[in-house]
Amino acid sequence: MKGTTNYELIELLKALEPKIVESPFWRRVVKDLTKSSRQRRSVNVYKIDKYAREGEMVLVPGKVLSLGEMSKKVDVAAFNFSAEAKKKIEQANGKIMTIKELLEQNPEGKKVRILG
């Protein structure tokens, strides 16, 4: 959390803090989110389509971008989405959520693939 001024990110990291002790999954997510914004991951829709299985939950600790097409129904949680990427995921009947929403629904981080 060194030097970050993004209020949304600070709040997310505060919510994740209790989980990092017990869960290697959330520890990895926090490690990725605390990187500088230049080093944070960005994943295009085609990569999600290529590496995720139908019906799977994918987490991107960064931004989802719109390059490519989605042919699978994949639920995606990310720190940020481009508007076009949201449309493409929703058109493929996928669900979009924030990392905080994923934390509330799946506190253990079970059966979630990290991409990026």
TIRO-2110 file (N, C-alpha, C; in Angstrom, 1 decimal):
// TIRO-2110
0.8, -1.2, 0.0, N, 1, A
0.0, 0.0, 0.0, CA, 1, A
0.9, 1.2, 0.0, C, 1, A
2.1, 1.1, -0.3, N, 2, A
3.1, 2.2, -0.3, CA, 2, A
2.6, 3.3, -1.2, C, 2, A
2.4, 4.5, -0.7, N, 3, A
2.1, 5.6, -1.5, CA, 3, A
0.9, 5.7, -2.4, C, 3, A
0.0, 4.7, -2.2, N, 4, A
-1.2, 4.7, -3.1, CA, 4, A
-2.2, 5.8, -2.6, C, 4, A
-2.8, 6.5, -3.5, N, 5, A
-3.7, 7.5, -3.1, CA, 5, A
-5.1, 7.2, -3.6, C, 5, A
-5.3, 6.0, -4.2, N, 6, A
-6.5, 5.5, -4.7, CA, 6, A
-7.4, 5.0, -3.6, C, 6, A
-8.4, 5.8, -3.2, N, 7, A
-9.3, 5.5, -2.1, CA, 7, A
-9.9, 4.1, -2.2, C, 7, A
-10.4, 3.8, -3.4, N, 8, A
-11.0, 2.5, -3.6, CA, 8, A
-10.0, 1.4, -3.3, C, 8, A
-8.8, 1.5, -3.8, N, 9, A
-7.8, 0.5, -3.5, CA, 9, A
-7.4, 0.3, -2.1, C, 9, A
-7.3, 1.5, -1.4, N, 10, A
-7.0, 1.5, 0.1, CA, 10, A
-8.1, 0.7, 0.8, C, 10, A
-9.4, 1.0, 0.5, N, 11, A
-10.5, 0.3, 1.1, CA, 11, A
-10.5, -1.2, 0.9, C, 11, A
-10.2, -1.5, -0.4, N, 12, A
-10.2, -3.0, -0.7, CA, 12, A
-9.0, -3.7, 0.0, C, 12, A
-7.9, -3.1, 0.1, N, 13, A
-6.8, -3.7, 0.9, CA, 13, A
-7.1, -3.8, 2.4, C, 13, A
-7.8, -2.8, 2.9, N, 14, A
-8.3, -2.9, 4.3, CA, 14, A
-9.2, -4.1, 4.5, C, 14, A
-10.1, -4.3, 3.5, N, 15, A
-11.0, -5.4, 3.6, CA, 15, A
-10.3, -6.8, 3.5, C, 15, A
-9.3, -6.8, 2.7, N, 16, A
-8.5, -8.1, 2.5, CA, 16, A
-7.5, -8.4, 3.6, C, 16, A
-7.2, -7.4, 4.4, N, 17, A
-6.1, -7.6, 5.4, CA, 17, A
-6.3, -8.8, 6.3, C, 17, A
-7.5, -9.0, 6.9, N, 18, A
-7.7, -10.1, 7.8, CA, 18, A
-7.6, -11.5, 7.1, C, 18, A
-7.8, -11.5, 5.8, N, 19, A
-7.8, -12.8, 5.0, CA, 19, A
-6.4, -13.2, 4.7, C, 19, A
-5.4, -12.3, 4.6, N, 20, A
-4.1, -12.7, 4.2, CA, 20, A
-3.3, -13.6, 5.1, C, 20, A
-3.8, -13.6, 6.4, N, 21, A
-3.1, -14.4, 7.4, CA, 21, A
-3.5, -15.9, 7.1, C, 21, A
-4.7, -16.1, 6.8, N, 22, A
-5.2, -17.5, 6.7, CA, 22, A
-5.3, -18.1, 5.3, C, 22, A
-5.2, -17.2, 4.2, N, 23, A
-5.4, -17.7, 2.9, CA, 23, A
-4.2, -17.3, 1.9, C, 23, A
-3.5, -18.2, 1.4, N, 24, A
-2.5, -17.9, 0.4, CA, 24, A
-3.1, -17.3, -0.9, C, 24, A
-4.3, -17.6, -1.2, N, 25, A
-4.9, -17.1, -2.4, CA, 25, A
-5.1, -15.5, -2.2, C, 25, A
-5.7, -15.1, -1.1, N, 26, A
-5.9, -13.6, -0.9, CA, 26, A
-4.5, -12.9, -0.7, C, 26, A
-3.5, -13.6, -0.1, N, 27, A
-2.2, -13.1, 0.1, CA, 27, A
-1.6, -12.7, -1.3, C, 27, A
-1.8, -13.6, -2.3, N, 28, A
-1.3, -13.4, -3.6, CA, 28, A
-2.0, -12.2, -4.3, C, 28, A
-3.3, -12.1, -4.1, N, 29, A
-4.1, -11.0, -4.6, CA, 29, A
-3.6, -9.7, -4.1, C, 29, A
-3.4, -9.6, -2.8, N, 30, A
-2.9, -8.4, -2.1, CA, 30, A
-1.6, -8.0, -2.6, C, 30, A
-0.7, -9.0, -2.8, N, 31, A
0.7, -8.8, -3.3, CA, 31, A
0.6, -8.1, -4.7, C, 31, A
-0.3, -8.6, -5.6, N, 32, A
-0.5, -8.1, -6.9, CA, 32, A
-1.1, -6.7, -6.9, C, 32, A
-2.1, -6.4, -6.0, N, 33, A
-2.7, -5.1, -5.9, CA, 33, A
-1.8, -4.0, -5.4, C, 33, A
-0.9, -4.4, -4.6, N, 34, A
0.0, -3.4, -4.0, CA, 34, A
1.1, -3.0, -4.9, C, 34, A
1.3, -3.6, -6.0, N, 35, A
2.2, -3.2, -7.0, CA, 35, A
1.8, -1.8, -7.5, C, 35, A
2.8, -1.1, -8.1, N, 36, A
2.5, 0.3, -8.6, CA, 36, A
1.5, 0.1, -9.8, C, 36, A
0.8, 1.1, -10.1, N, 37, A
-0.2, 1.1, -11.2, CA, 37, A
0.4, 0.7, -12.5, C, 37, A
1.6, 1.1, -12.7, N, 38, A
2.3, 0.7, -14.0, CA, 38, A
2.6, -0.8, -14.1, C, 38, A
2.8, -1.4, -12.9, N, 39, A
3.1, -2.8, -12.9, CA, 39, A
1.9, -3.7, -12.7, C, 39, A
0.8, -3.1, -12.4, N, 40, A
-0.4, -3.9, -12.1, CA, 40, A
-0.9, -4.6, -13.4, C, 40, A
-1.5, -5.7, -13.3, N, 41, A
-1.9, -6.5, -14.4, CA, 41, A
-3.0, -5.9, -15.3, C, 41, A
-2.9, -6.1, -16.5, N, 42, A
-4.1, -5.8, -17.4, CA, 42, A
-4.2, -7.1, -18.3, C, 42, A
-5.5, -7.5, -18.4, N, 43, A
-5.7, -8.7, -19.2, CA, 43, A
-6.8, -8.4, -20.2, C, 43, A
-6.6, -8.9, -21.4, N, 44, A
-7.6, -8.7, -22.5, CA, 44, A
-8.6, -9.8, -22.4, C, 44, A
-9.8, -9.5, -23.0, N, 45, A
-10.9, -10.5, -23.0, CA, 45, A
-10.5, -11.8, -23.6, C, 45, A
-9.7, -11.7, -24.7, N, 46, A
-9.4, -13.0, -25.4, CA, 46, A
-8.5, -13.9, -24.6, C, 46, A
-7.7, -13.4, -23.6, N, 47, A
-7.0, -14.2, -22.7, CA, 47, A
-7.9, -14.9, -21.7, C, 47, A
-8.9, -14.2, -21.3, N, 48, A
-9.8, -14.8, -20.4, CA, 48, A
-10.5, -16.0, -21.1, C, 48, A
-10.9, -15.7, -22.3, N, 49, A
-11.6, -16.7, -23.1, CA, 49, A
-10.7, -17.9, -23.4, C, 49, A
-9.5, -17.7, -23.6, N, 50, A
-8.5, -18.7, -23.9, CA, 50, A
-8.2, -19.6, -22.7, C, 50, A
-8.0, -19.0, -21.6, N, 51, A
-7.5, -19.8, -20.4, CA, 51, A
-8.5, -20.2, -19.4, C, 51, A
-9.7, -19.6, -19.4, N, 52, A
-10.7, -20.0, -18.5, CA, 52, A
-11.7, -21.0, -19.0, C, 52, A
-12.2, -21.9, -18.2, N, 53, A
-13.1, -22.9, -18.6, CA, 53, A
-14.5, -22.3, -18.5, C, 53, A
-15.4, -22.9, -19.3, N, 54, A
-16.9, -22.5, -19.3, CA, 54, A
-17.4, -22.6, -17.8, C, 54, A
-18.0, -21.5, -17.4, N, 55, A
-18.7, -21.5, -16.1, CA, 55, A
-17.7, -21.2, -14.9, C, 55, A
-16.5, -20.9, -15.2, N, 56, A
-15.4, -20.7, -14.2, CA, 56, A
-15.5, -19.3, -13.7, C, 56, A
-14.9, -19.1, -12.5, N, 57, A
-14.7, -17.8, -11.9, CA, 57, A
-13.3, -17.4, -12.1, C, 57, A
-13.0, -16.2, -12.6, N, 58, A
-11.7, -15.7, -12.9, CA, 58, A
-11.5, -14.4, -12.1, C, 58, A
-10.3, -14.2, -11.5, N, 59, A
-10.0, -12.9, -10.8, CA, 59, A
-8.8, -12.3, -11.5, C, 59, A
-8.9, -11.0, -11.8, N, 60, A
-7.8, -10.2, -12.5, CA, 60, A
-7.5, -9.1, -11.5, C, 60, A
-6.3, -9.2, -10.8, N, 61, A
-5.9, -8.2, -9.9, CA, 61, A
-5.4, -7.0, -10.6, C, 61, A
-6.2, -6.4, -11.4, N, 62, A
-5.8, -5.2, -12.2, CA, 62, A
-7.0, -4.9, -13.1, C, 62, A
-6.8, -4.6, -14.4, N, 63, A
-7.8, -4.1, -15.3, CA, 63, A
-8.1, -5.1, -16.4, C, 63, A
-9.4, -5.3, -16.7, N, 64, A
-9.8, -6.1, -17.8, CA, 64, A
-10.0, -5.2, -19.0, C, 64, A
-9.3, -5.5, -20.1, N, 65, A
-9.4, -4.7, -21.4, CA, 65, A
-10.2, -5.5, -22.4, C, 65, A
-10.6, -4.8, -23.5, N, 66, A
-11.6, -5.3, -24.4, CA, 66, A
-11.1, -6.0, -25.7, C, 66, A
-9.8, -6.2, -25.9, N, 67, A
-9.3, -6.8, -27.1, CA, 67, A
-9.7, -8.2, -27.2, C, 67, A
-10.3, -8.6, -28.3, N, 68, A
-10.7, -10.0, -28.5, CA, 68, A
-12.2, -10.2, -28.3, C, 68, A
-12.6, -11.4, -28.3, N, 69, A
-14.0, -11.8, -28.2, CA, 69, A
-14.2, -12.8, -27.1, C, 69, A
-15.4, -12.9, -26.5, N, 70, A
-15.7, -13.9, -25.5, CA, 70, A
-16.7, -14.9, -26.1, C, 70, A
-16.3, -16.2, -26.0, N, 71, A
-17.3, -17.2, -26.5, CA, 71, A
-17.8, -18.1, -25.3, C, 71, A
-17.2, -17.9, -24.1, N, 72, A
-17.6, -18.8, -23.0, CA, 72, A
-18.3, -17.9, -21.9, C, 72, A
-19.1, -18.6, -21.2, N, 73, A
-19.7, -17.9, -20.0, CA, 73, A
-18.7, -18.0, -18.9, C, 73, A
-18.1, -16.9, -18.5, N, 74, A
-17.1, -16.9, -17.5, CA, 74, A
-17.5, -15.7, -16.5, C, 74, A
-17.4, -15.9, -15.2, N, 75, A
-17.6, -14.9, -14.3, CA, 75, A
-16.3, -14.2, -14.0, C, 75, A
-16.2, -12.9, -14.0, N, 76, A
-15.0, -12.2, -13.9, CA, 76, A
-15.0, -11.2, -12.8, C, 76, A
-14.1, -11.3, -11.9, N, 77, A
-13.9, -10.3, -10.8, CA, 77, A
-12.6, -9.6, -11.1, C, 77, A
-12.6, -8.2, -11.0, N, 78, A
-11.4, -7.5, -11.3, CA, 78, A
-11.4, -6.2, -10.5, C, 78, A
-10.3, -5.5, -10.4, N, 79, A
-10.2, -4.2, -9.8, CA, 79, A
-10.8, -3.2, -10.7, C, 79, A
-10.7, -3.3, -12.0, N, 80, A
-11.2, -2.3, -12.9, CA, 80, A
-11.6, -3.0, -14.2, C, 80, A
-12.5, -2.5, -15.0, N, 81, A
-12.9, -3.0, -16.3, CA, 81, A
-13.1, -1.8, -17.2, C, 81, A
-12.7, -2.0, -18.5, N, 82, A
-13.0, -1.0, -19.5, CA, 82, A
-14.5, -1.3, -19.8, C, 82, A
-15.2, -0.2, -20.3, N, 83, A
-16.6, -0.3, -20.6, CA, 83, A
-16.9, -1.4, -21.7, C, 83, A
-16.0, -1.4, -22.7, N, 84, A
-16.2, -2.4, -23.8, CA, 84, A
-16.0, -3.8, -23.3, C, 84, A
-15.1, -4.0, -22.4, N, 85, A
-14.8, -5.4, -21.8, CA, 85, A
-16.1, -5.8, -21.0, C, 85, A
-16.7, -4.9, -20.3, N, 86, A
-17.9, -5.3, -19.5, CA, 86, A
-19.0, -5.8, -20.5, C, 86, A
-19.1, -5.1, -21.6, N, 87, A
-20.2, -5.4, -22.6, CA, 87, A
-19.9, -6.8, -23.1, C, 87, A
-18.7, -7.1, -23.5, N, 88, A
-18.3, -8.4, -24.1, CA, 88, A
-18.5, -9.5, -23.1, C, 88, A
-18.2, -9.4, -21.9, N, 89, A
-18.4, -10.4, -20.9, CA, 89, A
-19.8, -10.6, -20.6, C, 89, A
-20.6, -9.6, -20.5, N, 90, A
-22.0, -9.7, -20.3, CA, 90, A
-22.8, -10.3, -21.5, C, 90, A
-22.3, -10.0, -22.7, N, 91, A
-22.9, -10.6, -23.9, CA, 91, A
-22.7, -12.1, -24.0, C, 91, A
-21.7, -12.6, -23.4, N, 92, A
-21.4, -14.0, -23.3, CA, 92, A
-22.1, -14.6, -22.1, C, 92, A
-23.0, -13.9, -21.5, N, 93, A
-23.7, -14.3, -20.3, CA, 93, A
-22.8, -14.5, -19.0, C, 93, A
-21.7, -13.9, -19.0, N, 94, A
-20.8, -13.9, -17.9, CA, 94, A
-21.2, -12.8, -16.8, C, 94, A
-20.7, -13.0, -15.6, N, 95, A
-21.1, -12.0, -14.6, CA, 95, A
-19.8, -11.2, -14.3, C, 95, A
-20.1, -9.9, -14.0, N, 96, A
-19.0, -9.0, -13.7, CA, 96, A
-19.1, -8.6, -12.2, C, 96, A
-18.0, -8.6, -11.5, N, 97, A
-18.0, -8.2, -10.1, CA, 97, A
-16.7, -7.6, -9.7, C, 97, A
-16.7, -6.8, -8.6, N, 98, A
-15.5, -6.3, -8.0, CA, 98, A
-14.8, -7.3, -7.2, C, 98, A
-13.6, -7.1, -6.8, N, 99, A
-12.9, -8.0, -6.0, CA, 99, A
-13.5, -8.1, -4.6, C, 99, A
-14.0, -6.9, -4.1, N, 100, A
-14.7, -6.9, -2.8, CA, 100, A
-15.9, -7.7, -2.8, C, 100, A
-16.7, -7.7, -3.9, N, 101, A
-17.9, -8.5, -4.0, CA, 101, A
-17.5, -10.0, -4.0, C, 101, A
-16.4, -10.4, -4.7, N, 102, A
-15.9, -11.7, -4.7, CA, 102, A
-15.5, -12.2, -3.3, C, 102, A
-14.9, -11.3, -2.6, N, 103, A
-14.5, -11.6, -1.2, CA, 103, A
-15.7, -11.9, -0.3, C, 103, A
-16.7, -11.1, -0.5, N, 104, A
-18.0, -11.3, 0.3, CA, 104, A
-18.7, -12.6, -0.1, C, 104, A
-18.7, -13.0, -1.4, N, 105, A
-19.3, -14.2, -1.8, CA, 105, A
-18.5, -15.4, -1.6, C, 105, A
-17.2, -15.3, -1.6, N, 106, A
-16.3, -16.5, -1.6, CA, 106, A
-15.1, -16.1, -0.7, C, 106, A
-15.3, -16.0, 0.7, N, 107, A
-14.2, -15.6, 1.5, CA, 107, A
-13.0, -16.5, 1.5, C, 107, A
-13.1, -17.7, 1.2, N, 108, A
-12.0, -18.6, 1.2, CA, 108, A
-11.2, -18.5, -0.2, C, 108, A
-11.9, -18.0, -1.2, N, 109, A
-11.2, -17.9, -2.5, CA, 109, A
-11.2, -19.3, -3.2, C, 109, A
-12.1, -20.1, -2.9, N, 110, A
-12.1, -21.5, -3.5, CA, 110, A
-12.6, -21.5, -4.9, C, 110, A
-12.0, -22.3, -5.8, N, 111, A
-12.3, -22.5, -7.2, CA, 111, A
-12.3, -21.2, -8.0, C, 111, A
-11.3, -20.4, -7.8, N, 112, A
-11.1, -19.1, -8.5, CA, 112, A
-9.8, -19.1, -9.1, C, 112, A
-9.7, -18.8, -10.4, N, 113, A
-8.5, -18.8, -11.2, CA, 113, A
-8.0, -17.3, -11.3, C, 113, A
-6.7, -17.1, -10.9, N, 114, A
-6.1, -15.8, -11.1, CA, 114, A
-5.5, -15.7, -12.4, C, 114, A
-5.8, -14.7, -13.2, N, 115, A
-5.2, -14.5, -14.5, CA, 115, A
-4.5, -13.2, -14.6, C, 115, A
-3.4, -13.2, -15.4, N, 116, A
-2.7, -12.0, -15.6, CA, 116, A
-1.2, -12.1, -15.6, C, 116, A
END
